[in-house]
Amino acid sequence: MHPANKPIDTINCPSCDNPIPITETLRRQLAEEAKRELQQEFAERQQALVSKEKDLQAKEARVVDSEKEIANRVTKQVMDEKRKLIDEALKTARAQVSVQMQDLQSRAAEDEQKLRKSEEKELQLLKEKRELESAKQALELDVARRLDSERSQIRDAALEEAAEQHRLKDAEKDQRLQQALKANEEMRRKVEQGSQQIQGEVLELELDQMLRDHCPLDEILEVPKGVRGADVLQKVNSRSGFFCGLIIWEAKNTKNWSEAWVGRLKDNQRMANADVAVLVSEVVPEDVDSFAFRDGV
């Protein structure tokens, strides 16, 4: 075949494998069909990409929602735990405050009870002191009346017998009168000594009670009657119970001051091996107003 008559393009028949010439019309059809196929394939791929993008967006939205839900759940759990901790802390604080309040109320009740007992003891001591003073005055008045009565009787008897009997008898009666007066004076002196002893015991009791009230940690010891020494011994203890020293106390309730008391108390201090000696007296020297340090006492 001449080269001028040879088809430009051919395709082989799928059945007989013979070449088939490709005309312009067939070329366009093939090109159009290939174009349509490419456009369809592109559209399908684009649609697949859009679908995948939507799926990705949906997954991303679900992830965001899941993260928000997790964050909300975590926030809720944190808030719940925080509320629990706050509630527990408040309960603990309320319990501690309640215990402290109960302790303070208990201490206040104990202090009030101690104060009431101290006031009752003070009132009782004042009452006993008034009763002793009243008894002393009544006794002194009774003794004075008896003395006046006895003196009057003796005087009357002496005067009556003086007119009737001998001078010797009168002298004898005078002697008897003097003996009676001496006996009465001795009785009055004994009464005054007994009253002073009672007043001294009252002062000693007041001193003992005052030390017990103001020094509850210390041991207050009373010196037995008839034993030479002071009235009260005070063993000073620390808050932890350790012995710190010994104080010797002497109480005096008389009308006149005696310097000999200081020397005797120092002797008693040495005998008791005390660290400090204190003398409490209703009367003090003229050069002392209230408290003083006198010759080591």
Secondary structure, 3 states (H helix, E strand, C coil): CCHHHCCCCEEECCCCCCEEECCHHHHHHHHHHHHHHHHHHHHHHHHHHHHHHHHHHHHHHHHHHHHHHHHHHHHHHHHHHHHHHHHHHHHHHHHHHHHHHHHHHHHHHHHHHHHHHHHHHHHHHHHHHHHHHHHHHHHHHHHHHHHHHHHHHHHHHHHHHHHHCCHHHHHHHHHHHHHHHHHHHHHHHHHHHHHHHHHHHHHHHHHHHHHHHHCCCCEEEECCCCCCCCCEEEEEECCCCCEEEEEEEEEECCCCCCCHHHHHHHHHHHHHCCCEEEEEECCCCCCCCCCCCCCCC
